[in-house]
Amino acid sequence: MTDLKFPGGLSDIADKYDAVLCDVWGVIHNGRAKFDEACDALVTYRSKGGKVCLITNAPVPKQQVIDYFEPLGVPADAYDDCVSSGDATRAELSKRTDKVFWAMGANARWERDPYLYQGLDLKFGEPDESDVLLCIGLRDSLNDHPSDYTDTLRQGIDRNIPMICANPDKQVRIGGRLHWCAGALAEIYEDLGGNVIYPGKPHAAIYDLAVERLGDAAANKSRVLCIGDSPTTDMRGARLQGFHGLYVGTGLKEHGDNFEAEVADLLADYGEQATYAMTGLRW
């Protein structure tokens, strides 16, 4: 990773970019509180003419993502728009309203599962009568382990039905604890031989939505910066879609004193790359 750069803040590189696609969980908040420096950085960037679209793998429509901001203190002037894996997933679901869905999730969890499919008039059924597995998450994202679901997932494999994974993240940090996400179940499903449809990061659908919402500001890919805390979704998504990537160390990975070496090793472990890295997003 000899080309990886370590700017002191977003101010060092802001003039190179017309638009920012910024991850949410682990970058601007941790599910319990906002990160003040990160929010201030986005507010300042916008005040100087830059455009910001938040881009998150949360499996809910964007309004539910935004509604979560106020109690955390995330300011409305930190972003121009927001796209979620829930938005992109709803687009996939709307193409299949004639199908019967087997939903895997838990309505009581923070994802608030019903928002994902409300208003689409979908039909839901048991595994032995369904055409598509809609994977929103684990029943208990903190205490269950993805491997606990292997036998359950085999029901879909035996019937050769595709899975739509509403959140490609494998884990997310809420406060100081890691919770498992739908992406961990999707990985098992693929390992068992199943077909998985991923609307969220690092795949194209969610980026296409973000670019559409930013309009002319995102017309030149070389002037769009993706910010995130995950090598496998944020940095991989940036690379696959042709954007520059800024990795920040406030999310999934807890870093020590040797941040530069740790980040280089982390990215190498996942076979990924980033243009920049910072211990946390700041101006």
Secondary structure by P-SEA (a helix, b strand, c coil): cccbbbbccccccccccccccccccccccccccccaaaaaaaaaaaaabbbbbbbccccccaaaaaaaaaaaccccccccccccaaaaaaaaaaacccccccccccccccccccccccccbbbbbcccccccccccccccccccccccccccaaaaaaacccccccccccccccccbbbbcaaaaaaaaaaabbbbbbccccccaaaaaaaaaacccccccccbbbbccccccaaaaaaaabbbbbbbcccccccccaaaaaaaaaaaaaccccccccccccc
